[in-house]
Amino acid sequence: MLFLMVALALPAYAVQSLGDDFVESWTTRDGLPHSTINGIGQTLDGYLWLATWEGIARYDGHEFRLYRRDDIPGLGDDSVRALHIGPHGDLWAGSARGGIVRWHDGRWDSRPPVDGLITDLLEEPAGRLWVATLRGGLVRIDTNGRRAVVDGEHGLPSDTVNALARDARGRIWVATSQGLARIDGDRAVPADITGLSAGPVFSLFPLADGGLLVGTEHGALVVANGVVGLLHPDLATRTATRIWRDPSGVTWVGTNNAGLARVDGDRIEWLDAPDGLPNNRVLALGRDDEGSLWVGTNGGLVRLRAAPIHTYTRQQGLADDFVRATLVTRDGQLWIGSGQGLDRMDPATGAITRIGLGTRLADASVLALAEDASGDVLVGTFHDGLLRLHGDAIVDAITMDDGLPSNEVRALLAAHDGRIWIGTKQGVVVHDDASQRVYGAHDGLPAEFVQALHEDADGAIWVGTSAGAAVIRNARASAVDLRPTDAQYVYGFVPSAGGDALWLATDRGLVRVARDGGPPRRVARAEGLPFEKIFAAVPDAQGRLWLTGNEGIARLRMAELEDVAAGRRARIDVHLFGRADGMASAQANGGSMPAATLDTAGKLWVATAIGVVRLDPDAAVRHPLPLPPVAIERFEVDGRERDPHTASALAPGDHRIVVRFVAPTLINAQRVHYRYRLDGLASSWIDLGTSREVQFTSLPPRAFHLRIEAWVPGEPEVSHGGLEFSITPYWWQRAEVWVVIVLFAIVLLGLAYGARVGQLRHTERRLRGLVDERTHALQVQTRIAERLARTDALTLLSNRRALDQALENQELEHLAQGHPVALMLVDVDGFKPINDLHGHAAGDIALQGVADVIRAHARQHDIAARWGGDEFALLLVDCTLEQALSVAERIRSAVEVIDCEPFAPGFNVTASVGVAWSRGRAHSASLRTLVPRADEALYRAKREGRNRVRAAVEPEPAA
């Protein structure tokens, strides 16, 4: 009965075949507490719940959280077989020792246990609960707590109950080991159904028309109007352990040892272990409110869902999962080059044929593909040069022995004049039957590592390299000036909509290069692109442009791209597709060609790190899914978890508060972005990206309201959540205490006045001194709290927030007026291996060591801060560029000699430093421009080999 409320609300599904579904699986390696999934359910807050032999697991789209008997009073045992979503959205669970618990409104409660292992639970709309047991029959629990047992003495065919169901007429059906029964009052009556024989019944599913689906050891049966029929003849010899029917009429049948069947009318399809099921024994089924079908097996959890993207891997017959190149030839066939060979696929049927078995192609790493005018397929390889295929046979080869500068061929182009252009890692070669010429760096190429080739409408050849692009006209190569765009790697070329320019796919976004030689225009993240390293750009007939990169596949309109380049538009509307849309890996591959292509039916094929993916552009319009409210998953104070529902007032003092949260969407989990605002401390929102945790330290005593918003970029809906808490002040921080003190002082003054004026004055001075002392102490505490809120807890340097405020501080700008200012960004080189190999504690020690070095070299009026992660910043006021570079070099040298042996043996820490300097306001250089310039200098230091200092050039003042 799991997911029943959700199922009745879902629309019909458009999946036409089991092969159209995207299959994902989770096992104990992915965080499941046990490989056997006995039950599945989804609560109204979006969480997915699993019943296992090691407790109840809750999945939020990111990770599993386990609840055991120690976490749930009344559960009684970690072994949980029964899970049920009630008509009001509550989660019910039953354990092997008869424990009955409920998740209601974010908390667990329980009911008194029953005898024996609970196999199923069913709550009626009025609140009455039915509890099925393994050998104790059926227990009815009324809303007033009164209980009644229905067992063999009360008409039940067997005391072993396997499943329960409530049909559309409100009748309760009971599946037992000896047959099917129906509850009539306080008794059970055997099902009076023609054709239903006695024997074990394992599962039930009520139909909207009042019928019933029944799972037996002789297949899945359909009960309608008192008559039973076989759902499908192929199931007659299968034990149907679980049954589920979609609103569209498609029925899913889980079996004892044959996997999962999909039945649509007379058509039946199977999904078993070779197709992606962790195990062929299915124990649980259900759809969630995002349309996915979840399958619990003896070996783990599986999700099936319709997706616009279908992935083909070695499991479907590819030579290797790591695909580098895709090519559609004129006959409509798709050629797929991978790390272990070459395959040909018929896109219409998905049939895959391995090419070159028994030849050098059998295990060759294929990097490039092309088709020449005769229909031969040209294959560029990693070690074997260029191979020519006629049909499926190798008929020619061009290698270093034939004049190639390298056997590593990453780009191929069959030009209109019949010549073949071959891009290698040591230059580009133009080849025909009579001659061959090599172009290299000495001929005008910006670099000899060639990874893209393109022929424009005038017959000019464009070459993409690892250090820019070049164009070859009339046998002369000239480099394209891409320096204004900061682009280096050029992965592909696309003609502009008007044909007057080329768009270059680069490592810094899309770059528009006019064919008449005008300045290049770059479109990147700031203009809306979801990623900047673009491996392929493929236009389609509908005016869309498809981009591939390490974060998936992006779709945009070519007209909007041209408008942004022309300044008519600020941003592009982009849709990003990734794992949530069917990609086994969101990492598309590049540095080879073609990395993506369209077939004759208009479908997009993309080379990825796990297989080749097919995307149907016309079916790739994803309708936004509603985001559940943001849920507070963990509220931790000083290392101890507290109930977020009863957070209320915290004890006086400084606290370390950690809040974890999530909008529990099961499909879009990796796409959701978050931001927060802590009312009571700040009025501005702070973006977190995809991070789901915030931490606060040294908050002042007052009331706080943590507000959290979640959204999926590119989709309009915003989800909200929050948490209210307060920090109690010490007694001497309370306002009423100060009122008492003041009143007491007034009384004393009144009494003293009547005695002696001199004593009155003395007492007045004493009391005023006391008040001033206490006031000063309170001010000191407040300043300490404010300072700690701007201090990085690990390094005790200022945090980024403090430095940002310093950069915006009017007093600092006044101080800097007419004086030079320098900003230094310091990034620790090679920090990640320390964390990976020696743990985060060693990494923290390394960061503290670097912070100590920076602190030691900072002057009293300088500001040293931890910029974030393994990056630090130092703001120097009244400092020349030479002085700043000298300080930077001393810091770099001091970091280099940090002794890592005590905490990370074998490692040496170094630092790269970027310095930006401004002469002062008189030269129109704002302090805020220092950050991007220092960051650019730091990037240059990294790029040039790390462990060095580089300075940014100050922009010339405006005329």
N, C-alpha and C positions, 0 to 999 in steps of 0.2 A: 504493500500500500504506500510505498515511498513515492514522494513527488506528486501525489495525487492532485493536490490543489493546483500545483504549477501546471500539470499536464492539461487540466481542463481549461486553462487560460491561454495556452500557447496557440499560435496560428499554425496553419498547415505549412509543411516544409516542402521545399522545392527539390530535395535530393532525389535523383532518379535512379541511382545505383549505389550499392555499397562501396564501389570503387571510387565514387565521387567524394566520399567522406575523408576527412583528415583524421588520422589515427595518432593519438599520443598515449604514452603509458608512463606510469610511476610505479616504482618498486621500493623495497627497503633501502636501496642505494640512494633514492631520491627523498628520503625522510619518512616514508611510511613506517609505522611502528611494527607492523606485521604484514606478511605477504598475502594473507587471507582477508578478503574484504567481505564481511557477512551482510552488511547493509549500507545503503546510501540514502541520504536525505539532504534537502536544502531548506534552510529557514528563511524567513522573509527578509532578514538583514543581508542576505546574499551569501552567507557562509555555506560551504559544503561539509557535511558531517559523514563520518565513516565509522561503522562498527567493526572492530577487529578483536582478535584474541588477546591483544595487549592494551586494550582500552579504547576510548572514543577519540578519534582524530578529527580536528577541525582544519579545513583548508580555506585560505583566504585568497588564493590565486598566486601566492608567493611561496608559502611554506606551510607545513603541517604543525599544528599544536596538539599535543597529546594530553588528554584528561584520563587519569587513573582513579582507582578507588580512594587513594589518599587525597585526591583533589575534589572528589564528589562524595560528600556524605550520603550514605544510603545505597551506593552502587554495589557494595559488598564483594565485588570481584572484578578483576581487570578484563576477564573474558566476556565480551559483549557480542551477542548474536542478533538481537532484535533492535531495530531502529524504525521509528515511525514519526512522520510529520502529521500533527493533528490538524483538524479543520480550522483552527484559529492560529496556525503557524508555529505552535510549540513543538519542540523536539522531545520525543519520548524514547527511552532506551531501557533495555532489560538485560541483566547479566546472567552468567551461568549459575549463580547462587540465588536467583530470584529477586535481585535488587531491581527496583523500579525508580528511575530518576527522570526529571523533566528540566529542560532548558527553557526558561520563561523570562522574558524581559531582561536578558543579559545575566541571569543568575541560575544556579542549580537549586532545585528542591527535590524532594523524594516522597515516595509513598511506602508504607510498610511492605516488606518483601512477601513473596509467595514461595511455596515449596517447589524446588526444582529449577532446571534451566529454562529460561524464557526464550521462546522461538519467534514470537511475533507479538505486536501490540496494535491496538486499534482504538482510537478515541472517536466517539460519536459527537455530533454537533452540540448536543445538550450537555456534554461533559462526562458521560459514562464511559468507562475504560474497560476494554476486554484484553485479557492477558493469556496468551497461548503458551503452554509449557510442553516439555519433552515427554513427560510421563504422568503429569498431574492433571491432564485435561485442560479445561478452559475456566479461567477465573473472571467473574464480572465484578467490577468495583464501581458502585454507585457514587454519585456526587456527595452523598452524606457519609461516605466511607464504608457503608455496609457492603459485605461481600457474599457472593454466591458462587458455588463450583458447579460446572456442567461437565460431567464425565461419563464414563460408560454406564453408570447407574442412572443417568439422566438422558439416555438416548444417543450419546456420542459413539460413533463407530469404533473409536480407539481413543485411549487417553494420551496418545502422542499426536500433538497438533503441530502442523507444519506452517500453516499460513491462515490469515484472516482477510476478509473483504466485506465491504458494505456496498451493496448495489444501488442503482439509481432509485429504487423503491424503498430504500432504507433497511433492507433485510441484511442480516449478518450471516455470512457463509463461512464455514469452517472446513479447512483441508486437513485431513488426518491421514495416518499411515494405513487406514483401512477404508478410505473412501471420503466422499463429500457429504457434509451435513449442513442444515440450516437451523438457526436458532428460532424457536417458537416459544415465547414466554420464558419460562425457567428451564426449558428442556431443549434438546436437540432432536431434530427429525432427519432421517436419511433423505438425501436429495432424490426427489421423484423425477428423474430425468431419463427419458427413453434413450437407450444406447450407451449409458454411462455404467461401465462395469465396476465392480468392487476392486479396490487396490489402492496403493499409495497415491495421494494427491500432494504435490509439492508446492504449487504456487497458484495464485488466483489474481485476476485483473478484471475489475468491473467495467462494463461498457456503458456508454452514454444512453443507449437504447434499452437498458435494463438487462442485457445479456451478460455473459460471463466468459472469460477466457480461463481455461483450466489446464495446468501443467501436470502431466502424469508420466509414469514410466513408459507409456506407449505414445508419447508425443504430446503436442499441444492441441487442445480441443476447444471448440466454440459451442457454448450453450446458449440457445435462443428458443424462447417459447416452449421450454420443457423438452427440447430435442437437442442431442449432442451430435456434432460433426467434427471430422478431422480438419485442422487448420490447413495442413498441407501433407500430401502423401509421403514426402521425403522425411517427415518428422516422425513417422509411425514407429520407427525402431529407436528413437532417441528419447532419453529421459529429459523432460522439460523442467528444469529447476527454477527458472524465472521467466515471466512473460511481461511484456510491455507493449502497449499500442499507442502510436502517435495519433493526434487528431486527424492527420491526413489519411488514416486507415492502414498505414504500414505497421506491421507487427514484428516485434523483436523477441526472439526466443533464445534464452540461455539454456545450454544443455549441460549434462553431467560430465561429458568427456569429448564432445565434438565442437566446442566453441560456441559461437553466436550465429544465429540465423536471422536473416532479414526476409520477411515474407510480404510481398506486395501482390495481392491477387494470386495468380497461378505461378508467379515468379518467386523463386527462392535463391538467396545468395548466402554464402558462408564466410565468416571471418574466424580464423583459428590461429594457432600459435605461429605458423610460418608467415601469417599476414600481419602480425603485430600484437596478438593477444599474449600476455605473459604466461597464461595457462588456459587450457581448454575447458576447465570446469568453471562455469559461471554461477555466481551466488547472489548477485544483486544487479538490478537494472533501474534506470530512471533518467529523465531529462531534467535539466535545470532551466531557470527562467531566461537564459541566454540561448537556448535551443540546442545545447550539447547533450548527447546521450552518454551517460556514465555507466561503466560496466565494472562490477567487482568480480574478481576471479580468485582462484587459489594461489595465483602468483603475483598479484598486484592489481592496480587500478588502471582503467583505460577510458579515454574520452574520444568519442566520435562526433564530428560535427561537419556541417556543410561549410565549405570555404572556397573563395574565388581562386585559390592557388592549390595546385596539386604537385606533390614532390615525387620524383622518380629517383630511386637509389639502387644500390646493388641488390636490394631485396626484390626489385622488379626486373633485374637483369643487367644493370649497368656494369661495366668493367670495374668502376671505382666510384666511390661517393664524391671524391674531390674533383669537381668538373671545372675545366678551365675555358673551354670554347664551345660555342654552339653555332651551327650553320644550317640554313634551309636552302637546299638546292632547287633548281628550276623545276624538277619533277615533284616537288613538295615534300621530299624526305628530309628529316632532321638528322644531322650528324652531330655527335656529342664526343668531344675530346676530353679525356680525364687523365688523372695521374697514372693510370694503369692501362691505357689503350684507347681504342676508338670504337664507338657504337653508332649504329644507324637505327632510327626509330621511324615508324609510320605514325605521324601525329594523330591520324584519324582513329587508329586502333590501339595505339600504345605498344605495339609489338616491337621488341628490341632485338637487333641482330648484332652479334659481335663481329667486328671486321679485323682481318689480318691474323687470325689464329694460325700459329705455325710459322709466322714471319716476324720480322723485327718490330712490327706493329703490335704484337701480342701483349707486350708489357711496356710499350713506349709511353713516355709522358708527353701528351699532346698539348701544345700551347696555342696553336693557331690553325685556322681552317679557311679555305677559300675555294671557289669554283671558277675554272677558266672558261673561255669561250666555247671549248669543245665539250664541256660537261664533265671534264675530269675534276676530281677533288684533290686539292693541294693540302698537304698536312705538314704543319710545322711542329717539330718535336724539340725536346729538351737536350737530347744527346745525339740524335740521328739526322740532324739537318732537315731538309725538305724532301718529303716523299710525295710522288704523284700516283693517284689511284685512278685506274680506268675500270669502271665497275667496282668490284671488290678486290682487285688485284693491284699490287704495286708494280708499276711499269717503268718508273724512273726515280732517281734520287739525286739530289744535289747536296754535297757536303763540303767540308773544308778541303777535301781532296780535289774538288772541282772549283775551288776559288772562293768559297764562302769564308768570310772572316771568322765565323764561329758556327758551330753546329746547333747552338741554341737559337731557335727561330720562334719569335713571339708575335710577329705580325706578317700578314700576307695580303697582297692586293693584285688581282688580275686586271690590269688596266685595259682601257678600250682599244688601245693600239696593239694589243696582243702581248705586250711585255708583262713579265711577272716581277713585282717588287717584293723583296724579301727583307723583313726587319729582323736583325739579330742583335745580340748584346754588344756587338763590336761594329755596328754600322748598318746601313741599309744598302741592299744590292739590287740593281736593276738587271734583269736577265732576259735574254731571248735566245733563239736558236743559234745566232751568229756571234753574239758578244755578251759581255758581262762587265759591269762597272760597280765599284764600291764607293759609297759616299761615307765619309767619316768626319771627325771633328775638324780636320785640316781642310775639309771641303765646305765648311760652313754649318755643319750640324752643331747645335748647342751641347749635345752629348751623344755618345755612340750607342747607348742602351736604348734600343728602339722597341716600342710596344704598341704603336698605332700607326696606321697608314690610311690615307683618304685621297681620292681623286675628285677634284672639283669640276664644275661645268666647263671650265676652260682647258681641262687636261692637266692642270698643275697638280703635283703630288705633295700632299701635306704629311709631315712626319712628326709623330709624337714621341718624345724621348723622356728620360729621367731628369732632364734639366731644361725643359721647355719644348718649343716646337720650331719647325723650319718648313719652308715651302721650296720645292724644286721646280723651277721654270727654265725651259730651254737649257737643260743640263747644268744649271747653276743653282746651288742651294744658298738660301739666305735665312738667317734666324729671325723668328718673330719676337719682338720685344714684349715680353710679359712681365718685366720687372715692376711696373705699377700695380700689378695684381697679386704679387707675391706667389704666383703659381710656378711650380717646377715640373711635377710629373703630369704629363699629358696622356690620357688614356683613350681618347676617342674624339671624333669630329662629327658635327651635325650641321647641315646647311641651314641658314636662317630662313624664316618664312618668306622673305622677299628675295632670297638668293644673293643678296649683296654682302653677305658676311658668313662666317663660320662660327658655330658655337663649339668651344673646346671643353671637353670633360677633363677636369684637372683635380689636383689635390687641394685646391682652394676654391672649389665650386665651379660654376659655369662661367666661361670667359668668352665674350663676343669679340671677334676680331674681324674688322671690316676688310673686305678684299681690296679696297682702295688705299689701305695703309693707315687709316685713322687710329686714334688711341683705343686700346682694348677696354672693354667694360666688363666688370666682374659682378656676378650675382651669387650671393652666398647665404650664410645663416641669417645675417641681419635682414635680408630680404625675404626670408621665409623658408629657405631650403632646410630640410631636416638634418642633412649631413653635407659636408663639404668635399670629402674625398669621393669623387664620382668615377666609377669604373666604366660605365657604359651609359650612353644617351641614345634612346631609340624613339623616333617620331612615328606616330601611326596616322592612318587616313582620316581620323576624326579631329586632327589638330592637337592631339595630346602628345606630351613628351614624357617618356618613361626613363627614370634614372635608377641606377643600381649602385649600392655601396655597402659598407660594413654594417649598416643598420637596417637594411632591407631594400625595398623597391618603392620609389616615390613617383607619384603621378601629378602632373601639372599641365596647364594649358600653354601652348607655344605662344599664343597671342599675349598672354599676361607676362610671359618672360620678355618678349620684345618691348612691352610697355614699360616694364621696370628698367630695362637697359636704356630706354629713351627718356626716362625721368617722368613718364606720364602716370606712373603708379609706384607706390612705396613698397608693397609686399605682394607676394604670390600666394595664392591659395593652393596648398599641397596636401595630398592624401598619402600617408605612409602605410605600406603593407609589410608585414613581417611574420613572425611565428604565429601570432594570433590569427592570421589569415591563411595558414596552411604551410608556411615554409618550415621545413625541418630545421633549418638554420637561417637566421636573418643575415648571415654574412655572405654577401655576393662576392664572387671572385673577380679580380681584375689583373692588369698587366699582361693580358693576352687578348687575342681578337679572333672573332667577335665574342665578347663576353655576354651579349644578349642579342636576340634577334626575333623578328616576327615571322610566323609561318604564313602559308597561303590563306588560312582561315582568319588571319588577324590576331592570333593568340601570341602572347609574348613568352619567350623561353629564355631563362636566365641561368647562367652557370653559378653554382653556390658551393660552399664548403661541404654541404651534405646534399649531393644530388643535383639534378637539373629540375627547375621548377617551371610549371606552365601556369600562366595567368591569363584568364579570359578578360580582356579589357572591358567588354560589355557587361560582364557579370561582377565586375570589381567595384561596383558602387555600394559601399558598405553603409547601411543605415545605422545611425548612432544608437547604441544600447544605453538604456538608462543606468546611471551609476547609483549603487546603493548609498545610503548615508555613510559618512565617515564614522567608523567605529573606533573607540579607544580600546586597543588590545592589551596595553600594559601601562600601568601607572606605578612608577617605582620611585621611592623616596629613600635616599641614603642606602641603596642596594637592596631594599626590601620591597616586594610587590604589595600594592594596596589595591583594594577594590575601587575602581574609578567611580562607581555609583555612590560611594560613601566617602569620597575624598575629603570633603569639608575642610575643617581647620587642621593645620599641621602645627606641631609643637614649636615653641620659640627657638630661634637659632638659625644658623646657616645650613641649608640643605642642598643636596645634589638631587635634582628632580629629572627623571627620564620619562618621556611619554612616547609610546609607540602607537601607531594608528594605521588604518587602512580603509580604503573604500573597496570592500571585498567583491570585486568583479572577477570572474573566473577566466574571461577571455582577454580583457584589456588590461590585466594587472600590470604588465610591464610597460604599458603606455601611460599610465595615470601619473599626473604631476600634482604636486601638493604645494601649498603655502600656508603660513600661519601668522597670527597676530596675537600677542599677549596683552590683552587689555589690563591696565593697571601698571604696565611698564612701558609700553610703546604704543604708538597709534598707527604705525605703518606695517604693511604686510611684508613678509620675508619669504622669498621663493626658495623652495627646497629641491626643485627638480623632481626626481623620482624617489628621493629619500623619504622614509616613513618614520622618522624619529627626530625629536627635538630634546635638548637638554638645557637645564637652567641651573645656575649655581648662585648662591649668595643673594637671593631675592630679598628685598626689604619686606618687613611685616605689613601686609595689607591683603586685600582681596584681589584675586586674579581670575580672569576668564580667558582661557586658551581657545581661540577660534581657529578652525582648520577648514580649508577648502580644497577640493579635489576636482580635477577635470582631465579630459583627454584632449591633447592639442588637436585643433582642427574640428572639434565637435562642440556644440553650443552649451551643453548642459554642465552645470556646476553642482557638485555635491558638498554638503556642509556637515560639520560635526564640531564637537567641542567638549570642554571640561572646565568646571569651576572648582577652585580651591582657594584657600587663604592660608597665610602664615601668621600665627598668633604672636603678638609682641610680648617681650618680657614685661614684668609688672611695672617696671620703671619707665617703659615706653608707652604705657597706656595714658590716654588723655585724662581719664577720671582720676588717675593718681596725681597728675599735675594739678588738677582742680583741688584735690584735697590738700596738696602742699600749699597752694596759694591761699586757700581759706585758713589753713593753720597759721600761715605767716600773718594774715590779716588779724587773726585773734591775738596772736602774740604781740603784734604792734599795738593793738588797742589796749591790752593789759599794761604794756610797758609805758605807754603814753600817760596813763594815769599815775604812774609811780614817779617817773623822772624823765625829763626831756632828753637828758644826756644818754640815759640807758636806752630810751627809745631810738635815738640815732645810732647807738652802737648795735642794737638788735637789728635795726633796719639794714645797716651795712653788712652784718653777718648773714642775714637772710638773702639779701641781694647777691652776695657772693656765692651762697649755696645754690641759688637759682641759676646764676651764670655758669657755675661749675657743672651743674646737671645739664643745662642747655648745651654747653660746649661738648659734654660727653655724648649727648644725643646727636649733635652735628657730626662729631667724629665718627660715630657708628654709621650714620647715614652716608658720609663720604666714603668710609671703608666699603660699605655695601655697594655703592655706585662704582667704586674703583674695581671691586672684584667682578662686578657684572661686565666690566670692560677688559678683563684680564683672562688670558688663555690659561686654563687650569693646569695643563701639562708643563708648559715652559715658563709660566709666570711673566711672560711678556704681554704687552697689549695684544688684544685680539683684533681681528679685521674690522669689526664694528668700530672700535676705538680709533683705528687709523683712518677709516672712512670719515668719521666725524672730524678728526684732525684736519683732513684735507679740505673739509667744507667749513672749517671754523674761521669765522671772520677775523678773530684776533690773530690767528696764525697768518692769515693773508696780510693783515696789517703789519705783523712782525716781519713778514717776508718782503714787504713792499720795498723795492729798491735794493734788495739783497738777493744773492743767488740761493737757489734751493735745489737739492738733489734727492732723488728717490732711488733706492737700491732694492732690487728684488733678488733674493738668494734662494736657489732651488737645490735641494740635496740630490746629488747624482747617485744612482744605483741603490736607492732606498728600498724599493720593493723587494729585492732578494733578501734583505735582512729580515723583513717581516715574514716572508714566505719560509725561510729556512730556520730562523731562530725565534720567531714569534713576535707578537706585538709588543711584549715587554722590552725586548731588545731594541725594537724600533723606537719605542718611547725614550729609551736611554740615549740612543743616537740623536734624536731630535733635541733632547735636553742639552746634550753636549754642544750641538750647533747653536742653540739659543744662548748658551753661556758665552760662546765665542762672540756672537753678535753683541750681546749685552756689554761685554768687556771693551768693545771697540766703539760703543756709542757714547757721545758726549752727553752732558747733563740735560741740555735742551733738545737733543735729538729724540726721535720717537722710534723705538724698535718694536716690531709686532710680528706675531705669527700670522702670516697671510692666509694659510690654509693648507692642511695636509703636511707635505714636506717642503713648503715654501714659506719664506720669511721676507719681511720688508724692513727697511731702515730709512727714515726720513731725516735728512740733514739740512738744517737751516743755516744760512750765512756760510756757505761752503762753496769753494771753487770746484770746477770740474776736476782739476788735477788732485785736489784734496779728496774729493769723493772717490776717484779712481784709486788713490793710494789706500784709503780705508777699505775699499772693496778688495783690493789685492791682499791686504793684511788679513782680512776675514777669510778669503779663499785659502791663503797659506795656513792659517791657524786651523781651519776645518780639516785640511789635508793631513794634519799630523795628529788628529784625534785618535787616541788608542782604542781600537775596537775589540782588542783581544779579550777583555773580561766579559763582554756580552755578545760578541759576534766574531768568533775566531775566524781568521782568514779573510776578513773584509776590511777594506779601507773606505772611509767616507770622504767624498770630495763634494765640491759645490760649484755650481755655475752661477754667475752674477751678471745681472743686467742693470745698467746705471742710466738714468735719465736726469738731465740737468737743465735748469732754467736760470737765466740771468736775473729774473725778477719781473715785477709787473710793468716796469718801464719798457720792457721788450714784448709786452702783450702775451706773455706765456702764462697761462693759468695753471695753478697747482694741479687741477684735475687732468690736465693733459699729460702729466708725468707718468701716470699708471700705464696707459697703452704703449708709451714710448719705452718705458723700462721693461715692459713685458716683451716688446719686440726685440730689445737688446738681449734679454735673457734667452729668448728663442734662438737668436743667432748664436749665442754662446753654446747652447745645447747642440745646435746643428753643426757647429764647427769642431765638435769633439768633446764638449763638457770640460769641467775643471778649468774654467777660464773666465775672465772678466771682459765684458763688452759694453760699450757705451752707445746710447742712442744719439743721433744727430738732432740738435735743436732746430725746429723749423725757423726759417728766416722770418723776421718780422714783416708784417704787411706794409706795403709801400704807402 
